[in-house]
Amino acid sequence: MKTRTLRTFLLGHVLAVIGPAACYSGAPGDLGELAPERALQLLAPAEGDLVAAAPTEDAPPAPPSIDRAPVSLSWPIDQDASDLAERPAPHRADSRAWWQLAGPAELAAGLPLAISEPGALLRLSPQDGAALAVGGLELVGPDGQTIPGALALTPLADPTHLADAGAAFSPGTSLFTLRPELGAGTFTLRGQTSGPVLVYVLERASATSLSLEPSSAIAVPGARVRVTAALRDGEAVLAATSITGALIAPDGAATSFTLARGQGGDYAGELDVPAPRGPLGPLYTLQVDIAGANARGLPVRRTVTNALAVGLPTARFAGTVAARPVDGGLRFALDVEVGAASRFGASAVLYGTNRRGDAQPIAVGQAARWLEPGAGELALEFDAATLAAAGMQPPYELRDLQLTDQGRMHVLHRQARALTLADTHP
Amino acid sequence: MRHGSLPLMTLAGALLLPGLAHANVGVAFVHGTGKQTNALADYWTVAFVDSVRKGLPNPANYVVINCDFEQYMWDPEAAGCLAGQLTTFINTRAITSMVVITHSNGGNVVRWILSNPTYDSRYPKIIQTIKWVDALAPSSLGTPLANAVIAGNVFEKSLGWLLGYKSEAVTMQQTSHMAHYNANWLYGTAGRPALPREFWAVVGTDVDSSPLDPDSYCGGYSLNVGLETTQNWLSACSDGFLECSSQAGAGYVWFYDTEYTAGDEPLSHSQSRRDCFGLDLFLREDV
């Protein structure tokens, strides 16, 4: 039943490890003509590449659980260059939901609910964990009519069923649909509660969505990230009556930023990335809240979140690379400057040149080891069998070169085109 | 196979596909999100595991993993624990070829190991031993449901996680977070290099929860009722927890449930880890 193509068959069979000091035997391709060792430089970074600043010594220690044994290996890939993205584009998040934490006084007085489509899903999560009785709620419709909660809201599921299903909303959470025949517009939710309630509205069928995209998915303190948000109703670009943005650290600390409308109707803001707080590794949350009206003039709110990695420049590539043939394979020793000790990893995709003269991926190489502050080295090695099976010729290239701080889970360097081994002669 | 010096050989090994002709084949069951202490009974069921392992030349060559997959995939209690239990299994039973069966977020933890073989010196031997991965409903691209569960959570510094849900695994399975991890730390998704071992996804496409339909009771009726509700957050093709696009987002699609299940029944997210509609029989044939 599994359709194993030639590609997957080949992928499954060879995952090679290269010894550190084997002798060159000159078997595949033109590698026999390579100089014993070539001193090379990484190519100049291009726009969109991620390059670490001068390494800092001031970083929390890597966790003691991190492995300290060096590991280096590679495996062949049977993919075309067009199968691999040159560099990842930042993720664009979209939302048709909004949420707000409402206090007891706010709910007693009446919380406005912007409903742009009939039949919205309403989730109420009391923060004290005590489930709300729908009989204790009431809604005031857009026409001013007061409707008991039991008539306005249709329960969706027993919360225990949701927890059983793996949807572990906080204790006391209730889910309802707002009866579709009540229409859309500004409703008011009223109720007596003993504590704050997270009010979450999902308008699944709505054509109105808010998108959020950072200019970079990875940042260090002091970096400036451009954040773009757009509220759209189908093809129509909507204006906001209010818009706020924040970067929320894993420990909850929020850094606000402002967004302004550009000529095309989208909103953009500049975020100065603050110093990391709390443990390194977990992603930060970018959040934008917006209010406005949709193309039909109905009130609409949206909240959207996206992820941003914030870390410290604990190491960087020095830029020098020693390339040499090893036992019919290739070894690229990349010099690294380390500021704070950790387990660091290098990875890259080795490309060769096929019979048509096009660059084609050959293999993935990875290497990692514990490095103390100062000068270090990470060596990517590609074995003879992999190169021979690929049947490629020079020039060889290292693409998608990455340097990662594995102990602190941060990508320090990412370069789409990193190195070219253009000729095979001394 | 080449032989390097002892340090690298010890730490990385020569990672060739296990020889299949005389292989000592084993199967590992890797659960999804949650901290399991008895996943055999609580997550998979004995009936499911026993049915699948009948396909092994030696049915005793199996292990049911029990780890804390509430943590981030790279955590010592998640991938670290998994690596430890797989290594013990491989060593104690002299396994030379291992099929790994994962469910849900278990696929991400295994994909972490496959994508980051240099992160932990135990990983290369595990990868070397893996024949392939059968990923049942893997949450490869995350799920909007995790977005919803995390939405509005606020960290109260003085009181710890007071408001909302604490699980790091749920945080990780937000769609924006998985997009980040897939682009920067994991392989096998569109535009990324292939994994060193095949990752075959079984995709669940729908949920039946009618009280009058006996099929709704396979895997637990209340779970299926819950999953029918959570489909509100998901696209038309989903197993109640994950959209089909997420399940099919890494590696290769083995099959969409209704292509092969008995009665063309869909596999909800709770049914894709149980002996529902012949799923166990496909896996039995595959190991």
HADDOCK unambig.tbl for C-alpha pairs under 7 A between the chains (distance, minus, plus):
assign (segid A and resid 2 and name CA) (segid B and resid 254 and name CA) 5.60 0.50 0.50
assign (segid A and resid 8 and name CA) (segid B and resid 198 and name CA) 6.81 0.50 0.50
assign (segid A and resid 11 and name CA) (segid B and resid 196 and name CA) 6.45 0.50 0.50
assign (segid A and resid 11 and name CA) (segid B and resid 197 and name CA) 6.77 0.50 0.50
assign (segid A and resid 12 and name CA) (segid B and resid 17 and name CA) 6.32 0.50 0.50
assign (segid A and resid 12 and name CA) (segid B and resid 196 and name CA) 6.56 0.50 0.50
assign (segid A and resid 12 and name CA) (segid B and resid 197 and name CA) 5.28 0.50 0.50
assign (segid A and resid 12 and name CA) (segid B and resid 198 and name CA) 6.34 0.50 0.50
assign (segid A and resid 13 and name CA) (segid B and resid 16 and name CA) 5.97 0.50 0.50
assign (segid A and resid 13 and name CA) (segid B and resid 17 and name CA) 4.67 0.50 0.50
assign (segid A and resid 14 and name CA) (segid B and resid 15 and name CA) 6.72 0.50 0.50
assign (segid A and resid 14 and name CA) (segid B and resid 16 and name CA) 4.94 0.50 0.50
assign (segid A and resid 14 and name CA) (segid B and resid 17 and name CA) 6.14 0.50 0.50
assign (segid A and resid 15 and name CA) (segid B and resid 15 and name CA) 4.57 0.50 0.50
assign (segid A and resid 15 and name CA) (segid B and resid 16 and name CA) 5.28 0.50 0.50
assign (segid A and resid 15 and name CA) (segid B and resid 196 and name CA) 6.64 0.50 0.50
assign (segid A and resid 16 and name CA) (segid B and resid 14 and name CA) 5.56 0.50 0.50
assign (segid A and resid 16 and name CA) (segid B and resid 15 and name CA) 5.21 0.50 0.50
assign (segid A and resid 16 and name CA) (segid B and resid 16 and name CA) 6.68 0.50 0.50
assign (segid A and resid 17 and name CA) (segid B and resid 12 and name CA) 6.52 0.50 0.50
assign (segid A and resid 17 and name CA) (segid B and resid 13 and name CA) 6.30 0.50 0.50
assign (segid A and resid 17 and name CA) (segid B and resid 14 and name CA) 5.07 0.50 0.50
assign (segid A and resid 17 and name CA) (segid B and resid 15 and name CA) 6.46 0.50 0.50
assign (segid A and resid 18 and name CA) (segid B and resid 4 and name CA) 6.32 0.50 0.50
assign (segid A and resid 19 and name CA) (segid B and resid 3 and name CA) 6.47 0.50 0.50
assign (segid A and resid 19 and name CA) (segid B and resid 4 and name CA) 3.50 0.50 0.50
assign (segid A and resid 19 and name CA) (segid B and resid 5 and name CA) 5.78 0.50 0.50
assign (segid A and resid 19 and name CA) (segid B and resid 8 and name CA) 6.13 0.50 0.50
assign (segid A and resid 20 and name CA) (segid B and resid 4 and name CA) 6.35 0.50 0.50
assign (segid A and resid 20 and name CA) (segid B and resid 5 and name CA) 6.65 0.50 0.50
assign (segid A and resid 22 and name CA) (segid B and resid 4 and name CA) 6.65 0.50 0.50
assign (segid A and resid 67 and name CA) (segid B and resid 120 and name CA) 5.70 0.50 0.50
assign (segid A and resid 69 and name CA) (segid B and resid 11 and name CA) 6.94 0.50 0.50
assign (segid A and resid 69 and name CA) (segid B and resid 121 and name CA) 6.23 0.50 0.50
assign (segid A and resid 70 and name CA) (segid B and resid 11 and name CA) 6.82 0.50 0.50
assign (segid A and resid 71 and name CA) (segid B and resid 8 and name CA) 6.54 0.50 0.50
assign (segid A and resid 71 and name CA) (segid B and resid 11 and name CA) 5.69 0.50 0.50
assign (segid A and resid 71 and name CA) (segid B and resid 12 and name CA) 5.60 0.50 0.50
assign (segid A and resid 71 and name CA) (segid B and resid 118 and name CA) 5.13 0.50 0.50
assign (segid A and resid 71 and name CA) (segid B and resid 121 and name CA) 6.20 0.50 0.50
assign (segid A and resid 72 and name CA) (segid B and resid 12 and name CA) 6.48 0.50 0.50
assign (segid A and resid 72 and name CA) (segid B and resid 118 and name CA) 6.39 0.50 0.50
assign (segid A and resid 73 and name CA) (segid B and resid 12 and name CA) 6.81 0.50 0.50
assign (segid A and resid 75 and name CA) (segid B and resid 196 and name CA) 6.28 0.50 0.50
assign (segid A and resid 77 and name CA) (segid B and resid 194 and name CA) 6.18 0.50 0.50
assign (segid A and resid 83 and name CA) (segid B and resid 191 and name CA) 5.50 0.50 0.50
assign (segid A and resid 84 and name CA) (segid B and resid 191 and name CA) 4.18 0.50 0.50
assign (segid A and resid 84 and name CA) (segid B and resid 192 and name CA) 5.34 0.50 0.50
assign (segid A and resid 84 and name CA) (segid B and resid 193 and name CA) 6.52 0.50 0.50
assign (segid A and resid 85 and name CA) (segid B and resid 191 and name CA) 4.60 0.50 0.50
assign (segid A and resid 85 and name CA) (segid B and resid 192 and name CA) 6.55 0.50 0.50
assign (segid A and resid 88 and name CA) (segid B and resid 183 and name CA) 6.03 0.50 0.50
assign (segid A and resid 91 and name CA) (segid B and resid 176 and name CA) 6.72 0.50 0.50
assign (segid A and resid 91 and name CA) (segid B and resid 179 and name CA) 6.45 0.50 0.50
assign (segid A and resid 93 and name CA) (segid B and resid 176 and name CA) 6.57 0.50 0.50
assign (segid A and resid 99 and name CA) (segid B and resid 152 and name CA) 6.56 0.50 0.50
assign (segid A and resid 127 and name CA) (segid B and resid 163 and name CA) 5.87 0.50 0.50
assign (segid A and resid 156 and name CA) (segid B and resid 229 and name CA) 6.52 0.50 0.50
assign (segid A and resid 157 and name CA) (segid B and resid 226 and name CA) 6.59 0.50 0.50
assign (segid A and resid 157 and name CA) (segid B and resid 229 and name CA) 6.43 0.50 0.50
assign (segid A and resid 161 and name CA) (segid B and resid 222 and name CA) 5.34 0.50 0.50
assign (segid A and resid 161 and name CA) (segid B and resid 223 and name CA) 5.73 0.50 0.50
assign (segid A and resid 161 and name CA) (segid B and resid 225 and name CA) 6.46 0.50 0.50
assign (segid A and resid 161 and name CA) (segid B and resid 226 and name CA) 4.53 0.50 0.50
assign (segid A and resid 162 and name CA) (segid B and resid 226 and name CA) 4.48 0.50 0.50
assign (segid A and resid 164 and name CA) (segid B and resid 223 and name CA) 5.39 0.50 0.50
assign (segid A and resid 165 and name CA) (segid B and resid 223 and name CA) 4.66 0.50 0.50
assign (segid A and resid 165 and name CA) (segid B and resid 226 and name CA) 5.39 0.50 0.50
assign (segid A and resid 165 and name CA) (segid B and resid 227 and name CA) 5.71 0.50 0.50
assign (segid A and resid 168 and name CA) (segid B and resid 149 and name CA) 6.86 0.50 0.50
assign (segid A and resid 169 and name CA) (segid B and resid 149 and name CA) 5.39 0.50 0.50
assign (segid A and resid 169 and name CA) (segid B and resid 165 and name CA) 6.54 0.50 0.50
assign (segid A and resid 170 and name CA) (segid B and resid 164 and name CA) 5.07 0.50 0.50
assign (segid A and resid 170 and name CA) (segid B and resid 165 and name CA) 5.63 0.50 0.50
assign (segid A and resid 198 and name CA) (segid B and resid 152 and name CA) 6.79 0.50 0.50
assign (segid A and resid 251 and name CA) (segid B and resid 155 and name CA) 6.08 0.50 0.50
assign (segid A and resid 251 and name CA) (segid B and resid 157 and name CA) 6.95 0.50 0.50
assign (segid A and resid 252 and name CA) (segid B and resid 154 and name CA) 6.34 0.50 0.50
assign (segid A and resid 252 and name CA) (segid B and resid 155 and name CA) 4.86 0.50 0.50
assign (segid A and resid 306 and name CA) (segid B and resid 176 and name CA) 5.44 0.50 0.50
assign (segid A and resid 307 and name CA) (segid B and resid 176 and name CA) 5.65 0.50 0.50
assign (segid A and resid 307 and name CA) (segid B and resid 177 and name CA) 5.76 0.50 0.50
assign (segid A and resid 366 and name CA) (segid B and resid 118 and name CA) 6.62 0.50 0.50
assign (segid A and resid 367 and name CA) (segid B and resid 118 and name CA) 6.03 0.50 0.50
assign (segid A and resid 368 and name CA) (segid B and resid 118 and name CA) 5.54 0.50 0.50
assign (segid A and resid 368 and name CA) (segid B and resid 119 and name CA) 6.92 0.50 0.50
assign (segid A and resid 406 and name CA) (segid B and resid 119 and name CA) 6.91 0.50 0.50
